[in-house]
C-alpha cells in the first residue's frame, strides 16, 4: 500500500485539488484508492462526495468520529489498567469508509469539529493513531491524505502516517519563502517520527509558462537544489467547474490540457518511486 500525503502549511496552493485528482487517476487505473480528508474545512470531502458528505456527517462516519472514538475508548479504560487489551472494542478505520460515485475510489470525510478535539488528541498522545490504523488496514492499494494549511496535530499525524510526500507550490514570493519552512518541518518529522517518509517532490501549480516571474521563481528553487518535479500544472478556469460539479478532471474532461498534466504528474511520481525501489 502506498501512503501519500499532500502537504504545505500555506493555503491556496492546490493541496486538495492535487490530492483528489491524483487519487481519481489512481482509482481509474484500477487501484483500490482511499482519500482521507484531515482538513476541518472539508473541501476534499465535498469535492469527491458532493451531497453524500452531509449524510456521512449525520451518520457519524468521519475522521472526526474515528478520532473521537479513540478518545472515548481510552477514557473507558483509564480506571481499569488491568483490563485485557484484546477484549477492548477496536476502532477499525474501515468502518468509516464511504464509496464515492467513482469505481475503486473511497473516502473518509472530514468534519469541522476536528478543531474542537485537537488539544485533547495531542495531550492523549494520539499522534501515531492514524499510522497504526493504516498499518492494520488491508485491501487498499493507495492512500492519499489531504491536510490543513498549517503544521498542527492533523498535518503531523498525516506526515507520520505516510511514506511519500508531495508539496504543492504556486509561483509567488510568499510561497517561495514558505517552502523552506515546509522543508524544515518535514525534516523534523523524518528525524523524530518517520524515517520512512520520502519527499517525492514539489509540484509547481497554477503555472503560467509565458510569464517571466513564475519561471524565474522555479529556476531559483531548482538552483537551490529543491526537488522540483518536471510536470507543471497550468492555471485553468476548468478546475473551478471541476470543483463545482464535484468531478475530478479525469472524469469531467479526460482530454483537457489540465487533465493531461495531472496524468503526467501521476506517471512521473509513480515512475520515480519504481526507480527508487529498484
C-alpha positions in Angstrom: 0.0 0.0 0.0 1.4 3.4 -0.9 0.6 6.2 1.5 0.9 9.7 0.1 0.4 13.0 2.0 -0.1 16.3 0.2 1.2 19.0 2.5 2.0 22.7 2.6 1.3 24.9 5.5 0.4 27.8 3.1 -3.2 27.9 2.0 -4.4 28.3 -1.6 -1.6 26.3 -3.2 -3.8 23.5 -4.5 -3.4 20.7 -1.9 -7.0 19.4 -2.2 -7.2 19.7 -6.0 -3.9 17.8 -6.4 -4.8 15.1 -3.8 -8.3 14.4 -5.3 -7.2 14.4 -8.9 -4.3 12.1 -8.4 -6.5 9.8 -6.3 -9.1 9.8 -9.1 -6.4 8.8 -11.6 -5.1 6.1 -9.2 -8.7 4.7 -8.9 -9.2 4.8 -12.7 -6.0 2.9 -13.2 -7.6 0.0 -11.2 -6.0 0.6 -7.8 -8.3 0.5 -4.8 -7.8 4.0 -3.6 -8.7 5.8 -0.4 -8.7 9.5 0.3 -8.6 10.7 3.9 -9.6 14.3 4.5 -7.8 15.7 7.5 -8.7 19.3 6.9 -11.6 20.6 9.0 -12.7 22.7 6.1 -13.7 19.5 4.3 -13.1 20.7 0.8 -11.8 17.3 -0.4 -14.9 15.7 1.1 -17.2 18.0 -0.8 -15.2 17.5 -4.0 -15.4 13.7 -4.0 -18.6 13.1 -2.1 -20.8 16.1 -3.1 -24.2 15.6 -1.4 -23.1 12.4 0.3 -20.9 14.5 2.6 -23.7 15.8 4.8 -25.1 12.3 5.1 -21.7 11.0 6.3 -21.6 13.6 9.0 -25.1 12.7 10.1 -24.1 9.0 10.2 -21.1 9.9 12.4 -18.7 8.3 9.9 -16.0 10.9 9.5 -12.3 11.1 10.5 -13.5 13.2 13.4 -15.7 10.4 14.6 -12.8 8.0 14.3 -10.5 10.1 16.5 -13.4 10.9 18.9 -14.0 7.1 19.3 -10.3 6.6 20.1 -10.5 9.3 22.8 -13.7 7.8 24.3 -12.2 4.3 24.2 -9.2 5.5 26.1 -11.4 7.2 28.7 -13.4 4.0 29.2 -10.3 2.1 30.3 -8.3 4.6 32.2 -9.8 3.5 35.6 -9.0 -0.2 34.9 -5.5 -0.5 33.6 -5.6 -4.3 34.1 -8.4 -4.8 31.5 -7.0 -7.1 28.8 -6.3 -5.1 25.6 -7.5 -8.0 23.4 -11.0 -7.6 25.0 -11.4 -4.0 24.1 -13.6 -2.7 21.2 -11.0 -2.0 18.5 -11.8 1.1 16.4 -11.5 0.0 12.8 -10.7 2.7 10.3 -12.6 0.6 7.7 -15.8 1.4 9.5 -15.5 5.0 8.3 -15.1 4.3 4.6 -17.6 5.8 2.1 -18.0 4.8 -1.5 -17.8 7.6 -4.0 -19.5 7.8 -7.3 -16.3 6.5 -8.9 -15.2 2.9 -9.2 -12.3 2.0 -6.8 -12.4 5.3 -5.0 -13.3 5.5 -1.3 -13.3 8.4 1.1 -13.0 9.1 4.8 -14.5 12.6 5.1 -13.6 15.4 7.4 -15.7 17.3 9.9 -15.5 20.9 11.2 -15.5 19.6 14.8 -11.9 18.3 14.4 -10.7 21.6 15.7 -12.6 21.0 19.0 -10.7 17.8 19.8 -7.2 18.7 18.6 -5.9 19.7 22.0 -7.3 16.5 23.6 -5.8 14.3 20.9 -2.4 15.9 21.3 -2.5 15.7 25.1 -3.5 12.0 24.9 -0.6 11.3 22.6 -2.8 10.2 19.7 -0.3 11.4 17.1 0.5 7.9 15.9 -3.1 6.7 15.8 -3.6 7.2 12.0 -0.3 5.4 11.2 -1.3 2.4 13.4 -4.8 2.3 11.7 -3.2 2.3 8.3 -0.7 -0.4 9.3 -3.6 -2.6 10.3 -5.7 -1.9 7.1 -5.9 -4.4 4.3 -7.5 -4.3 0.8 -6.4 -0.8 -0.2 -3.6 -0.2 -2.8 -3.2 3.6 -2.4 -4.0 6.2 0.2 -4.0 10.0 -0.4 -4.2 12.2 2.7 -5.3 15.9 2.3 -4.0 18.1 5.1 -5.0 21.5 6.6 -2.8 24.6 5.7 -1.0 24.5 9.0 1.5 22.5 10.9 -0.8 21.1 13.6 -1.8 17.8 15.1 -3.7 16.6 12.0 -1.0 17.5 9.4 1.7 16.0 11.7 -0.4 12.8 12.1 -0.6 12.6 8.3 3.1 13.1 7.8 3.8 10.4 10.4 1.4 8.0 8.8 2.6 8.5 5.2 5.5 7.1 3.2 5.5 9.7 0.5 5.0 13.4 0.5 4.1 15.9 -2.3 4.5 19.6 -1.7 2.3 21.9 -3.8 3.7 25.2 -4.7 2.2 28.2 -6.6 4.5 30.7 -8.1 4.6 33.7 -5.9 7.1 35.3 -3.5 5.2 34.3 -0.4 5.0 30.7 -1.4 8.7 30.8 -2.2 9.6 31.8 1.4 7.2 29.3 2.9 8.6 26.4 1.0 11.9 26.4 3.0 9.9 26.3 6.3 7.9 23.4 5.0 11.1 21.5 4.2 12.4 22.1 7.7 9.2 20.9 9.3 9.2 17.7 7.1 12.9 17.2 8.0 11.9 17.3 11.7 9.2 14.7 11.2 11.6 12.5 9.3 14.2 12.8 12.1 11.9 12.4 15.1 8.9 10.3 14.0 9.0 8.8 10.5 12.3 7.9 8.8 10.4 6.2 6.0 8.8 9.4 4.8 10.2 10.3 1.4 9.6 13.7 -0.3 8.7 12.9 -3.9 9.0 16.5 -4.9 7.5 19.9 -5.2 4.5 20.3 -7.6 4.5 23.6 -9.4 0.8 24.6 -9.6 -1.0 27.3 -11.4 2.0 27.8 -13.7 1.9 30.4 -16.4 4.7 29.4 -18.8 4.7 32.6 -20.8 5.1 34.8 -17.7 8.7 35.6 -16.7 8.3 35.9 -12.9 7.0 32.3 -12.4 9.8 30.9 -14.5 12.4 32.8 -12.5 11.0 31.6 -9.2 11.0 28.0 -10.3 14.6 28.3 -11.6 15.7 29.9 -8.3 14.3 26.9 -6.4 16.0 24.4 -8.7 19.3 26.3 -8.3 18.9 25.9 -4.5 18.7 22.2 -5.0 15.0 21.8 -4.2 13.3 18.7 -5.7 11.1 20.4 -8.3 9.1 17.9 -10.3 9.2 18.2 -14.1 5.4 18.3 -14.6 3.8 21.7 -14.3 0.1 22.2 -13.6 -1.4 25.1 -15.6 -3.8 27.7 -14.3 -7.2 26.9 -15.8 -10.8 28.0 -15.1 -11.8 24.5 -15.9 -10.8 23.4 -12.4 -13.5 25.6 -11.0 -16.1 23.7 -13.0 -14.5 20.5 -11.7 -14.9 21.7 -8.1 -18.5 22.9 -8.7 -19.6 19.7 -10.3 -17.7 17.5 -7.8 -16.0 15.7 -10.7 -12.2 15.3 -10.8 -10.8 16.3 -14.1 -10.2 12.7 -15.4 -14.0 12.2 -15.2 -15.1 15.7 -16.2 -12.9 16.2 -19.2 -10.4 13.4 -19.9 -8.8 15.2 -22.8 -8.4 18.6 -21.3 -4.9 20.1 -21.1 -5.0 20.1 -17.3 -6.2 16.5 -17.1 -3.2 15.5 -19.3 -0.9 17.4 -16.9 -2.4 15.5 -13.9 -1.9 12.3 -15.8 1.7 13.3 -16.5 2.3 14.1 -12.8 0.9 10.8 -11.7 3.1 8.9 -14.1 6.1 10.9 -13.1 5.8 10.2 -9.4 5.0 6.6 -9.9 8.0 6.2 -12.2 10.3 7.9 -9.7 9.1 5.5 -6.9 9.6 2.4 -9.1 13.2 3.5 -9.8 13.7 4.2 -6.1 12.6 0.7 -5.2 14.7 -0.9 -7.8 
